[in-house]
Amino acid sequence: MLQSCTGTVRRATRNLNHNPLQRYSFVPSAEARFVKQSLRKLLRETAQPVAVVTSTLPDHETAPRSDSSVQGQKKALSTFHGATLSSFTSIALDPHPLVAFSLRVPSRMALALNAHASKPQMQMSSHMVVNILSAAQPHIARLFSSPDLHPFSEPEVQWTQSVDGLPIIKGALGALSCTVIGRSLPLSDTRWLHSSMEEWETEVQQVEGGSGLASELFIARVLRVEDVQELEGQLENDKLRTLPLLYHQRAYTTVGNIPNP
């Protein structure tokens, strides 16, 4: 199953033209605009889990094991990178546990993961860690959502390393060591979804003219569920450590009990 899925991804990306995509001047139909607006409105009412994916930058091998000491922070500034995810989801448990998420492109994280995917690597060696944030960590989500910051050097970011040398954020609800099963799939160019160019060109005419932002889809196999260390120091509300961080109506929140009727 995994080999079949990996082969599909590789064939799809190989068949695409990797030159910059041709710009189309088609105006989206009224129906396409309505679908986008309706979906955006609905998803704002639907709580999404928040995670941070951590990995090494393309020019660096996995760093030696260290912690968030001063020396470790200096090394992390040039070795590690992280990005906040709002689209993370589990897509399969059997026969292999698979997760998926999308990243805006161009971005350093998308470049890093695709670089890892293109290199020969041991099957059970992870490319990244998906840190599922707790309700006590909205500040972590904000730090890793800015492309210009280097959060691993910030004192409020406490982290350790996995057996593969990748950062695990302390205090997270959970952490998954994963390996990408192939290069990412471009979501702005959906030729890989269609059996003919005619079908794809019809879709382009219907949907082109959106925000202009491009994303790519990553699929990864979960190799380990990591043990996450507790944060050092006291939290104002320790209960938040056991609850998931959610993004709802453009704000961070968490779950609550439904009152009995």
N, C-alpha and C positions, 0 to 999 in steps of 0.2 A: 504493500500500500504506500509506504513512505517513498520507496524507489519510484513507483509510478507517479506519485505527486511531484517528486523532485524532477523527474524527467519532463513532466508537463510544463513546469515552471521554466526549466532550461530551454525547452523547445520554443516556448512562447516568447521569451526574451531574445532568443537567437534569431527568431523570424522577424523581429521588429527592426526598423531602421533606427539606429541610435543617433543619427544626426538630429539637430534641433528640429522640432516638429514644425511642419508647415502651418502658418497662421491662416485660419479660415475667416472669411468675412460674413458668414451666414448669420442672420439674426435668429435667435431662438424663437420657437413658436410660443404663442400665448399659453398653450397647454404645458410646455416644458417649463416656462417661467412659473406657472402656478404650482406645478409639482415641487419645484425647488423651494419656493416660498412656504408651501404647506409642510414640507418635510422639515425644513429648518425650524419652523414654529413648533412642530410636534416634538422634535428632539430636544428643544429647550425645556420642555415639560417632562422629559425623561431623564432620570438621574443616570450619570455615567461614572464608572469607577475611574480613579485617577492613578496612574502609575508613572514611574520614571525608569527609562531604559538606560543602562550604563554599559560602556564598552571601552575599548582602547581605540585611539586614533590610528589611521592607516599607517603612519610612519613609525609606529612603535610596536614592539612585541609585548606580550603580557609582562607587566612589571613584577619585580620580586615582591614577595609578600611583605606588607607593612601595615601600619595603622595610620590614624589621623594625627600623628606627631608632626612637628614642624618640618622635619625632613620628608616625611611622607606626603605632606601637603604640597611641598615644592615639586616633588616628583609627579604628583597627581595633576598639577597644573598643565604639564606638557604631555602627559601620557593618557589620562582618562578623559572621557567626555560623557555627558548625560543629557537626556532630553525628556521633557514631560510628555506623556501620552494621554490623550482623551478618547482614543478609539480602541483601546486594548480589549480583547475578548478571547475566550476559549472557543475553539471550533471543533475539537475532537478529543476523545479520550482513548478510543480503541480504533485500530490496533496500536496506534502511537498517540501520545498526548501532543496536540498541536495548538498553538495560539497564533493570533494574527493582530496586526496593528498597522496603521498608516503613518507616514511621515511626510511633512512638506519637503519639497525639493526646489532648489538645491539646499542641502544642509549637511553639516559635518557628520551627523549621526548616520544619515542615509548613505553618505560616501563611505563611512567606516564599515558599516554592516555589509555593503556590497563588496568592499575590498576583502573582508573576511570570507565572504561566500565564494569568492573567485580563487582562493588559495587552498591547496590541498591541506587537510587537517584531520587529525584523529577523530574518529566518529563520535567518541564520548567526550570531546573537549568542547566547552561552550564558547560562543562568540559574544555573549551578552548576558546581563542579568536584568530581569524585569522586576523592579521593586514596586509592589502594590502598597500604596501609601495608606497610613492610618489617618483617622480624623484629627490627630494631633499635628499633622504635617502639611497644612496648606502653605506654610512659608517655604517648604521644600519644593512643592509644586511650582510656586512662583519663581523661585531661584532658577530652577532647571528649564523654565519656559522661555528664558531670555537667551538668545544666541550669542550675545556679547559678553556674558558673564562666565566665570570659571568657578562654579559653586564648590568644587572639591577643596578649594583653598579657603572657603568661608568657615569661620569657627562654629557656626550653628549646624553645619553639615557633618554629622558624625558617621563614620563608615569603617567597615572592615573589608577583608578580601576573601573571596571564595577560594577553593582549592585550585582553580584555574587563574587566580590572580586578578579577578574582576571585582569592582566595588559592590558591596552590599550595604545599603543604607540602614543604619541602626534605627530601631524603633518602627520600622515598616511593618505593616500587617502581615506581609509575607514576601518572599523573594524566590524567583524562578530562574535557574541557570538554563539557558537555551542555546541552541545552535540553529542558525538560519538554514533552511533546506535548499536554498537557491537564491539567485538574485531577485531583487524586488520586481514587482509588476507595475508598470506605469498606469495610473488611473486617469491620466489625461489623454492617453492614447489606447483605446480599447480594441485595437485590431486583433489582439490575442483572444478576444471573446467571440469573434465572429468567424464563420466559415468562408466568407468571401469579402472582398474589398467593397462590393456594392452594398452589403449590409452595413459595414462600418461607415461608409460615406453617408448613408441615409441617417445613421445615428448622429454623426457630426453635424449635419444640417439641422437636426432637431434640437441639439443641446448646446452647440457652440455659442459663446457670448456670455459666459458666466463671469466669475470674479477674476479669472486669469491666474488663480493660484493652482499649482500642480501638486499632486501627492502621489506616493508610491506605496504599494501594499507589500508588507513583509509577512511571511509565514515561517514559523520557527517550531522546532521540536523541543519540548521540555525534557531536560536530562535529569534535573534534580530540583526538589523543593528544599530550599536552604533553611537552616536554622538562623533566625534573625536575632541579633543581640539587642538587649534593652538599651535605651538611651541612658547616658550618664547624667545624673542629676534628677531632681524631682520635677514632675509635670504638675501644672496647675490642676489638671483633671486627668487622673490616671485611666479613667474609663475610656477616654478618647483613644487610647492606645489599642484598644480591642475592637474598635469600630472602623469601618471603611471610610476613606475620604471619597466623597462624591461631588460631581460637578452638575449643578442644577440651576437653571434660570440665570446663567452667567455668574454664578457664585459657588463657592465651596461650602459643602454642608455634609451631613451624615444621616444615618438612618434613625428612625424613632418608632416607638410602639404605636400601633393603631388603637385608638381608644375603643373599648368595648361598647357596643350599642346599648 
